Amino acid sequence: MKMMRCHKYISPALAAALFYLVCAGCTSQNLEKTYATLEENIDKYITTNFSDSSLYTIHRNAGSNRITVNPSDSSGFEMPSDTLMAGGNVVFDYAMYIFGNSFPPTNMIAATTQELADQGGLWGDSTVFQPVSVNLSDRHLLEGLRNGLLGVYAGEECYIIFSPEYGFGNDEVNAIPKMSSLMYHIWIHSIENR
């Protein structure tokens, strides 16, 4: 009986494809670990700075953290029943920060009022200041901001914090470095549900 020899040959293209898949898997795992670490940092920040339930109410939704600043006369305050729902419109002013460990935040990169921009040293003569009006179904809205805005009410002041997984991810966008968690300080003017 004659035995046949089996030659194992892997083409260079197949080897390259396997190498790519292994590296992509490692990169994906590293990215997930980085996101998890950044979200742990956000949780610690919230615990450290917003633990007084008489001053703040914490809402978590799909990777976003909204910290509502309770009204100063909050005894007996009940959250309004008219809150922003998916597909609704919202008008608000904001200051946007690259998330850090300081409170109040210090790394302002955008603002919608001159007063806020002055605090962050952001504006020049051509700056136009006006509230932002968005619809939550707008596909260009950052997922973290959309998830954080769900449930806001007219007159609410809040902070929305989320990791880059729900922001710009591993991309550098204008003044925002890649893998940056973001923090918005928001003042809601009005909401309209459809």
Backbone as CSV, one residue per row, in Angstrom:
resi,resn,N_x,N_y,N_z,CA_x,CA_y,CA_z,C_x,C_y,C_z
1,MET,0.839,-1.160,0.000,0.000,0.000,0.000,0.892,1.232,0.000
2,LYS,0.606,2.106,-0.902,1.416,3.289,-1.070,0.819,4.437,-0.262
3,MET,1.633,5.092,0.522,1.155,6.214,1.326,1.403,7.514,0.575
4,MET,0.396,8.334,0.611,0.536,9.637,-0.039,0.959,10.660,0.997
5,ARG,1.814,11.486,0.601,2.245,12.568,1.475,1.378,13.780,1.231
6,CYS,1.003,14.367,2.283,0.188,15.579,2.187,1.096,16.762,2.505
7,HIS,1.250,17.615,1.549,2.067,18.812,1.770,1.164,19.939,2.241
8,LYS,1.532,20.500,3.328,0.765,21.634,3.838,1.405,22.904,3.315
9,TYR,0.622,23.603,2.526,1.115,24.831,1.935,0.075,25.920,2.155
10,ILE,0.510,26.994,2.707,-0.374,28.140,2.904,0.124,29.246,1.983
11,SER,-0.758,29.677,1.139,-0.370,30.727,0.199,-0.073,32.016,0.963
12,PRO,0.778,32.864,0.421,1.065,34.144,1.085,-0.198,34.984,1.305
13,ALA,-1.129,34.937,0.369,-2.362,35.719,0.522,-3.186,35.202,1.696
14,LEU,-3.274,33.871,1.830,-4.022,33.288,2.937,-3.336,33.605,4.264
15,ALA,-2.015,33.535,4.291,-1.271,33.852,5.513,-1.499,35.312,5.910
16,ALA,-1.483,36.203,4.931,-1.707,37.621,5.216,-3.121,37.848,5.746
17,ALA,-4.098,37.159,5.155,-5.484,37.304,5.606,-5.639,36.803,7.037
18,LEU,-5.017,35.668,7.362,-5.084,35.137,8.727,-4.419,36.094,9.712
19,PHE,-3.265,36.639,9.329,-2.560,37.590,10.181,-3.436,38.819,10.435
20,TYR,-4.075,39.315,9.383,-4.949,40.481,9.515,-6.097,40.194,10.479
21,LEU,-6.725,39.025,10.348,-7.839,38.667,11.232,-7.394,38.572,12.684
22,VAL,-6.227,37.984,12.920,-5.715,37.870,14.288,-5.433,39.262,14.850
23,CYS,-4.782,40.119,14.067,-4.469,41.481,14.532,-5.735,42.292,14.751
24,ALA,-6.704,42.162,13.849,-7.960,42.898,14.006,-8.672,42.458,15.272
25,GLY,-8.632,41.173,15.568,-9.248,40.664,16.793,-8.573,41.231,18.024
26,CYS,-7.239,41.306,17.993,-6.501,41.876,19.130,-6.819,43.356,19.283
27,THR,-6.844,44.074,18.160,-7.141,45.497,18.201,-8.542,45.730,18.751
28,SER,-9.488,44.921,18.318,-10.862,45.053,18.801,-10.938,44.801,20.303
29,GLN,-10.207,43.779,20.775,-10.188,43.489,22.213,-9.554,44.640,22.988
30,ASN,-8.454,45.178,22.480,-7.795,46.308,23.145,-8.711,47.528,23.185
31,LEU,-9.422,47.767,22.095,-10.341,48.895,22.034,-11.455,48.731,23.064
32,GLU,-12.003,47.535,23.162,-13.064,47.273,24.145,-12.544,47.465,25.572
33,LYS,-11.314,47.018,25.836,-10.722,47.212,27.169,-10.536,48.703,27.462
34,THR,-10.097,49.448,26.453,-9.908,50.891,26.626,-11.240,51.571,26.917
35,TYR,-12.274,51.214,26.147,-13.602,51.784,26.400,-14.062,51.463,27.818
36,ALA,-13.868,50.218,28.244,-14.293,49.810,29.596,-13.560,50.620,30.661
37,THR,-12.261,50.835,30.477,-11.476,51.624,31.431,-11.967,53.070,31.473
38,LEU,-12.234,53.647,30.303,-12.722,55.027,30.248,-14.091,55.152,30.912
39,GLU,-14.938,54.152,30.729,-16.257,54.188,31.372,-16.139,54.028,32.887
40,GLU,-15.169,53.241,33.346,-14.913,53.142,34.795,-14.480,54.501,35.348
41,ASN,-13.629,55.212,34.593,-13.188,56.548,35.019,-14.374,57.510,35.123
42,ILE,-15.295,57.423,34.179,-16.492,58.268,34.217,-17.323,57.929,35.450
43,ASP,-17.501,56.636,35.718,-18.275,56.217,36.901,-17.651,56.741,38.193
44,LYS,-16.318,56.657,38.296,-15.627,57.164,39.493,-15.816,58.677,39.621
45,TYR,-15.733,59.383,38.508,-15.915,60.833,38.485,-17.312,61.199,38.980
46,ILE,-18.307,60.481,38.488,-19.691,60.747,38.898,-19.857,60.476,40.385
47,THR,-19.315,59.363,40.859,-19.411,59.025,42.281,-18.738,60.090,43.141
48,THR,-17.592,60.580,42.705,-16.841,61.577,43.466,-17.517,62.946,43.480
49,ASN,-18.037,63.376,42.331,-18.518,64.753,42.203,-20.028,64.952,42.289
50,PHE,-20.797,63.885,42.128,-22.250,64.040,42.057,-22.996,63.095,42.996
51,SER,-22.394,62.742,44.110,-23.003,61.745,44.998,-24.115,62.299,45.884
52,ASP,-24.222,63.617,46.013,-25.250,64.205,46.874,-26.598,64.198,46.147
53,SER,-27.471,63.262,46.522,-28.748,63.106,45.821,-29.702,64.279,46.040
54,SER,-29.406,65.144,47.002,-30.255,66.327,47.159,-29.893,67.389,46.114
55,LEU,-28.689,67.293,45.562,-28.241,68.260,44.559,-28.340,67.743,43.129
56,TYR,-28.181,66.433,42.961,-28.100,65.852,41.621,-28.941,64.585,41.515
57,THR,-29.446,64.353,40.314,-30.114,63.093,39.999,-29.377,62.485,38.818
58,ILE,-28.995,61.228,38.939,-28.207,60.562,37.907,-29.112,59.656,37.078
59,HIS,-28.989,59.796,35.750,-29.745,58.976,34.797,-28.720,58.296,33.889
60,ARG,-28.874,57.009,33.685,-27.962,56.281,32.787,-28.788,55.673,31.659
61,ASN,-28.287,55.831,30.440,-29.008,55.303,29.286,-28.035,54.904,28.187
62,ALA,-27.889,53.620,27.963,-27.134,53.084,26.823,-25.760,53.736,26.667
63,GLY,-24.977,53.766,27.728,-23.623,54.295,27.669,-23.497,55.776,27.980
64,SER,-24.608,56.470,28.097,-24.591,57.897,28.435,-24.981,58.089,29.889
65,ASN,-24.384,59.088,30.492,-24.668,59.427,31.886,-25.149,60.864,31.919
66,ARG,-26.390,61.074,32.356,-26.919,62.433,32.497,-27.069,62.717,33.976
67,ILE,-26.457,63.802,34.410,-26.542,64.222,35.799,-27.364,65.506,35.815
68,THR,-28.586,65.412,36.307,-29.469,66.569,36.381,-29.149,67.351,37.645
69,VAL,-28.971,68.659,37.491,-28.778,69.536,38.640,-30.173,69.825,39.183
70,ASN,-30.441,69.331,40.384,-31.764,69.533,40.973,-31.991,71.012,41.246
71,PRO,-33.208,71.501,41.018,-33.501,72.907,41.319,-33.166,73.214,42.776
72,SER,-32.700,74.434,43.043,-32.283,74.788,44.407,-33.429,74.693,45.403
73,ASP,-34.643,74.829,44.922,-35.802,74.670,45.802,-36.440,73.300,45.547
74,SER,-35.592,72.267,45.491,-36.040,70.953,45.039,-36.881,70.173,46.043
75,SER,-37.077,70.677,47.243,-37.932,69.943,48.168,-39.341,69.933,47.579
76,GLY,-39.844,68.757,47.388,-41.157,68.608,46.783,-41.143,68.688,45.268
77,PHE,-39.949,68.830,44.664,-39.847,68.901,43.206,-40.171,67.544,42.599
78,GLU,-41.032,67.548,41.619,-41.329,66.338,40.868,-40.923,66.573,39.430
79,MET,-40.258,65.568,38.848,-39.835,65.698,37.468,-41.071,65.857,36.582
80,PRO,-41.053,66.830,35.675,-42.208,67.032,34.802,-42.520,65.775,33.985
81,SER,-43.785,65.576,33.694,-44.172,64.405,32.907,-43.851,64.611,31.435
82,ASP,-43.697,65.861,31.014,-43.378,66.159,29.622,-41.864,66.159,29.446
83,THR,-41.330,65.001,29.076,-39.890,64.865,28.869,-39.629,64.472,27.423
84,LEU,-38.417,64.711,26.972,-38.042,64.466,25.584,-38.032,62.975,25.267
85,MET,-38.705,62.630,24.171,-38.765,61.240,23.727,-38.013,61.089,22.406
86,ALA,-37.742,59.848,22.031,-37.068,59.563,20.761,-37.827,60.250,19.627
87,GLY,-37.086,60.896,18.736,-37.691,61.596,17.611,-38.143,63.006,17.925
88,GLY,-38.038,63.418,19.197,-38.462,64.756,19.595,-37.414,65.811,19.270
89,ASN,-37.822,67.062,19.376,-36.927,68.206,19.158,-36.568,68.831,20.490
90,VAL,-35.344,69.346,20.568,-34.883,69.995,21.789,-34.042,71.217,21.414
91,VAL,-34.214,72.293,22.164,-33.425,73.518,21.988,-32.656,73.734,23.280
92,PHE,-31.336,73.936,23.164,-30.516,74.074,24.362,-29.247,74.862,24.099
93,ASP,-28.675,75.384,25.177,-27.330,75.955,25.167,-26.408,74.949,25.820
94,TYR,-25.136,75.002,25.453,-24.200,74.049,26.047,-22.778,74.585,26.066
95,ALA,-21.996,73.965,26.929,-20.540,74.074,26.899,-20.053,72.636,26.746
96,MET,-19.145,72.413,25.814,-18.636,71.063,25.545,-17.187,70.987,26.005
97,TYR,-16.867,69.900,26.686,-15.528,69.713,27.246,-14.960,68.360,26.842
98,ILE,-13.645,68.314,26.721,-12.972,67.022,26.687,-12.943,66.574,28.137
99,PHE,-13.496,65.413,28.391,-13.646,64.933,29.759,-12.291,64.801,30.442
100,GLY,-12.223,65.299,31.675,-11.045,65.170,32.521,-11.507,64.877,33.932
101,ASN,-10.626,64.963,34.869,-10.992,64.634,36.249,-11.320,65.848,37.101
102,SER,-11.357,67.045,36.510,-11.620,68.237,37.319,-13.111,68.571,37.323
103,PHE,-13.556,69.097,38.443,-14.918,69.614,38.527,-14.867,70.945,39.253
104,PRO,-15.358,72.006,38.667,-15.983,72.017,37.357,-14.974,71.713,36.249
105,PRO,-15.484,71.251,35.094,-14.589,70.882,33.991,-13.828,72.096,33.457
106,THR,-12.654,71.838,32.873,-11.801,72.946,32.431,-11.407,72.899,30.955
107,ASN,-11.553,71.777,30.282,-11.086,71.642,28.898,-12.190,71.962,27.898
108,MET,-12.719,73.198,27.939,-13.818,73.584,27.051,-13.331,73.665,25.613
109,ILE,-14.142,73.113,24.698,-13.786,73.177,23.281,-14.880,73.804,22.425
110,ALA,-16.069,74.009,22.992,-17.152,74.650,22.239,-18.178,75.198,23.226
111,ALA,-18.882,76.245,22.802,-19.925,76.835,23.644,-20.909,77.588,22.761
112,THR,-22.132,77.737,23.254,-23.168,78.418,22.473,-23.528,79.798,23.005
113,THR,-22.900,80.229,24.099,-23.149,81.586,24.598,-21.817,82.304,24.772
114,GLN,-21.846,83.612,24.647,-20.624,84.397,24.804,-20.077,84.265,26.218
115,GLU,-20.959,84.259,27.197,-20.522,84.130,28.592,-19.727,82.837,28.797
116,LEU,-20.247,81.729,28.276,-19.538,80.453,28.407,-18.226,80.473,27.633
117,ALA,-18.277,81.004,26.414,-17.067,81.064,25.592,-15.997,81.924,26.247
118,ASP,-16.405,83.012,26.895,-15.448,83.851,27.623,-14.757,83.046,28.719
119,GLN,-15.525,82.230,29.428,-14.950,81.396,30.490,-13.912,80.435,29.928
120,GLY,-14.180,79.918,28.718,-13.263,78.961,28.105,-12.239,79.590,27.187
121,GLY,-12.302,80.918,26.994,-11.357,81.605,26.115,-11.470,81.155,24.673
122,LEU,-12.702,80.983,24.176,-12.903,80.331,22.884,-13.255,81.194,21.691
123,TRP,-13.630,82.401,21.847,-14.239,83.056,20.703,-13.448,84.221,20.159
124,GLY,-13.768,84.523,18.905,-13.201,85.668,18.221,-14.336,86.548,17.720
125,ASP,-14.008,87.554,16.945,-15.016,88.504,16.467,-16.083,87.868,15.582
126,SER,-15.761,86.769,14.904,-16.711,86.177,13.958,-17.613,85.111,14.595
127,THR,-17.462,84.881,15.862,-18.256,83.854,16.524,-19.721,84.272,16.613
128,VAL,-20.614,83.351,16.247,-22.050,83.577,16.364,-22.557,82.685,17.484
129,PHE,-23.243,83.289,18.430,-23.740,82.529,19.572,-25.251,82.379,19.466
130,GLN,-25.710,81.155,19.533,-27.146,80.897,19.551,-27.394,79.492,20.067
131,PRO,-28.568,79.276,20.669,-28.890,77.934,21.143,-28.928,76.942,19.973
132,VAL,-28.735,75.692,20.289,-28.768,74.619,19.302,-30.162,74.013,19.292
133,SER,-30.667,73.714,18.114,-31.947,73.029,17.972,-31.688,71.725,17.227
134,VAL,-32.010,70.600,17.856,-31.772,69.305,17.214,-32.999,68.411,17.347
135,ASN,-33.078,67.481,16.417,-34.069,66.420,16.485,-33.311,65.155,16.857
136,LEU,-33.825,64.413,17.818,-33.096,63.230,18.290,-32.953,62.148,17.231
137,SER,-33.720,62.223,16.152,-33.570,61.219,15.096,-32.494,61.612,14.081
138,ASP,-31.878,62.782,14.245,-30.809,63.225,13.344,-29.647,62.248,13.424
139,ARG,-29.309,61.648,12.292,-28.256,60.620,12.286,-26.862,61.201,12.514
140,HIS,-26.715,62.508,12.420,-25.416,63.141,12.648,-25.163,63.448,14.122
141,LEU,-26.174,63.327,14.940,-26.045,63.582,16.373,-25.235,62.455,17.008
142,LEU,-24.254,62.798,17.824,-23.466,61.768,18.499,-24.375,60.871,19.324
143,GLU,-24.131,59.567,19.253,-24.957,58.600,19.973,-24.995,58.899,21.471
144,GLY,-23.856,59.261,22.040,-23.798,59.558,23.471,-24.636,60.760,23.851
145,LEU,-24.648,61.781,22.998,-25.463,62.961,23.270,-26.945,62.624,23.109
146,ARG,-27.273,61.890,22.045,-28.671,61.488,21.824,-29.200,60.696,23.015
147,ASN,-28.460,59.694,23.447,-28.897,58.857,24.572,-29.005,59.661,25.861
148,GLY,-28.125,60.631,26.034,-28.160,61.464,27.231,-29.319,62.448,27.240
149,LEU,-29.706,62.932,26.066,-30.799,63.906,25.986,-32.181,63.276,26.168
150,LEU,-32.293,61.986,25.911,-33.589,61.319,26.109,-34.053,61.516,27.544
151,GLY,-35.241,62.046,27.713,-35.796,62.221,29.054,-35.593,63.587,29.672
152,VAL,-34.890,64.514,28.977,-34.714,65.853,29.552,-36.039,66.611,29.515
153,TYR,-36.136,67.653,30.320,-37.343,68.475,30.355,-36.959,69.944,30.205
154,ALA,-37.904,70.753,29.755,-37.667,72.191,29.584,-37.279,72.799,30.924
155,GLY,-36.202,73.578,30.921,-35.712,74.210,32.146,-34.639,73.408,32.863
156,GLU,-34.369,72.199,32.403,-33.372,71.343,33.069,-31.957,71.844,32.801
157,GLU,-31.128,71.766,33.834,-29.679,71.951,33.704,-29.070,70.590,33.983
158,CYS,-28.177,70.155,33.115,-27.597,68.827,33.312,-26.200,68.741,32.709
159,TYR,-25.517,67.677,33.089,-24.240,67.295,32.493,-24.474,65.963,31.799
160,ILE,-23.933,65.810,30.597,-23.998,64.526,29.898,-22.564,64.108,29.616
161,ILE,-22.220,62.907,30.075,-20.850,62.401,29.947,-20.905,61.031,29.282
162,PHE,-20.009,60.806,28.311,-19.953,59.499,27.654,-18.555,59.240,27.109
163,SER,-18.244,57.959,26.975,-16.927,57.542,26.487,-16.870,57.696,24.963
164,PRO,-15.664,57.580,24.381,-15.533,57.710,22.934,-16.292,56.630,22.167
165,GLU,-16.652,55.545,22.829,-17.438,54.507,22.153,-18.751,55.092,21.635
166,TYR,-19.267,56.115,22.308,-20.527,56.745,21.923,-20.304,58.153,21.380
167,GLY,-19.031,58.481,21.124,-18.671,59.785,20.581,-17.956,59.616,19.252
168,PHE,-16.694,60.053,19.203,-15.925,60.003,17.968,-14.989,58.805,17.891
169,GLY,-15.018,57.944,18.906,-14.228,56.718,18.866,-12.748,56.978,18.714
170,ASN,-12.153,56.252,17.801,-10.714,56.306,17.587,-10.334,57.341,16.521
171,ASP,-11.234,58.280,16.252,-10.984,59.314,15.248,-10.687,60.648,15.918
172,GLU,-9.752,61.381,15.339,-9.483,62.749,15.785,-10.378,63.668,14.971
173,VAL,-11.145,64.507,15.630,-12.072,65.406,14.942,-11.827,66.825,15.448
174,ASN,-11.339,67.674,14.551,-11.025,69.066,14.892,-10.183,69.134,16.165
175,ALA,-10.689,69.770,17.219,-9.917,69.940,18.458,-10.051,68.753,19.402
176,ILE,-10.743,67.710,18.968,-10.996,66.563,19.849,-10.035,65.431,19.507
177,PRO,-9.117,65.112,20.418,-8.193,64.002,20.162,-8.941,62.671,20.099
178,LYS,-8.358,61.717,19.388,-8.999,60.399,19.326,-9.075,59.795,20.725
179,MET,-10.057,58.936,20.919,-10.307,58.236,22.183,-10.587,59.202,23.338
180,SER,-11.280,60.304,23.036,-11.638,61.272,24.080,-13.068,61.056,24.551
181,SER,-13.224,60.944,25.860,-14.563,60.983,26.442,-15.004,62.440,26.423
182,LEU,-16.301,62.664,26.298,-16.824,64.026,26.199,-17.786,64.326,27.335
183,MET,-17.856,65.604,27.680,-18.767,66.068,28.721,-19.448,67.337,28.222
184,TYR,-20.759,67.350,28.293,-21.543,68.524,27.939,-22.196,69.073,29.198
185,HIS,-22.158,70.383,29.369,-22.952,71.059,30.398,-24.070,71.729,29.614
186,ILE,-25.316,71.356,29.899,-26.449,71.719,29.047,-27.540,72.426,29.839
187,TRP,-28.151,73.428,29.183,-29.303,74.140,29.722,-30.426,73.992,28.696
188,ILE,-31.472,73.249,29.042,-32.571,72.965,28.116,-33.551,74.141,28.098
189,HIS,-33.810,74.682,26.903,-34.781,75.773,26.752,-36.180,75.226,26.488
190,SER,-36.276,74.286,25.552,-37.597,73.753,25.216,-37.469,72.365,24.614
191,ILE,-38.560,71.617,24.701,-38.651,70.312,24.044,-39.980,70.250,23.305
192,GLU,-40.016,69.428,22.276,-41.261,69.196,21.542,-41.237,67.764,21.041
193,ASN,-42.195,66.975,21.486,-42.298,65.594,21.028,-43.259,65.535,19.851
194,ARG,-42.970,64.645,18.945,-43.825,64.506,17.747,-44.799,63.388,17.918
